[in-house]
């Protein structure tokens, strides 16, 4: 099981960030994400740019937050 923005979703082998958000219909406006792979063990969240999502694997138990970048102006 993984958590995205506080909601649980099933995990499977070979899952990557890009496929995950597409399958769930999430992250439409997100430019970045943070992912904590081993929550509770003192692990820090990794900051991941959207262009890197296709090559970012998702571990079982990961906690993910999607981030929408505010436009400047």
C-alpha positions in Angstrom: 0.0 0.0 0.0 1.2 3.5 -0.8 -0.1 6.9 0.3 -0.6 9.8 -2.1 -1.6 13.1 -0.5 -2.9 11.2 2.5 -5.0 8.6 0.6 -4.1 5.0 0.4 -3.7 3.2 -2.9 -2.6 -0.3 -3.8 1.0 -1.0 -4.7 2.4 -3.4 -7.3 5.8 -4.5 -8.5 7.4 -2.3 -11.2 5.3 0.8 -10.4 6.8 4.2 -11.3 5.6 7.7 -10.5 4.4 8.6 -14.0 2.3 5.5 -14.4 0.9 5.8 -10.9 -0.4 9.4 -11.3 -1.8 8.7 -14.8 -3.6 5.5 -13.7 -5.2 7.3 -10.7 -6.0 10.5 -12.6 -4.0 12.6 -10.2 -1.3 15.2 -10.6 -2.9 17.1 -13.5 -1.3 20.4 -12.4 1.6 18.9 -10.4 5.1 19.9 -11.4 6.9 18.1 -8.5 6.4 15.5 -5.9 8.1 14.4 -2.7 8.4 10.7 -1.8 9.3 9.3 1.6 10.2 5.6 1.0 10.5 4.3 4.5 8.2 6.5 6.7 8.9 6.4 10.4 12.5 5.3 10.1 13.9 8.8 10.0 14.0 8.8 6.2 13.8 12.1 4.4 11.4 12.8 1.6 13.0 13.0 -1.9 12.1 15.9 -4.1 11.3 14.6 -7.6 10.7 16.8 -10.7 7.9 15.7 -13.1 10.4 15.0 -15.9 12.0 12.4 -13.7 8.7 10.6 -12.8 8.9 8.0 -15.6 12.2 6.7 -14.2 11.3 7.0 -10.5 10.2 3.7 -9.0 7.8 3.6 -6.1 8.5 1.3 -3.2 5.7 -0.4 -1.2 4.8 1.7 1.8 5.9 5.0 0.2 4.3 8.3 1.2 3.9 10.7 -1.8 2.8 14.3 -1.9 2.1 16.0 -5.2 3.1 19.6 -5.5 1.5 22.2 -7.9 4.0 25.0 -8.5 2.5 28.5 -8.3 3.1 30.6 -11.3 5.0 33.8 -10.7 3.7 37.2 -11.5 
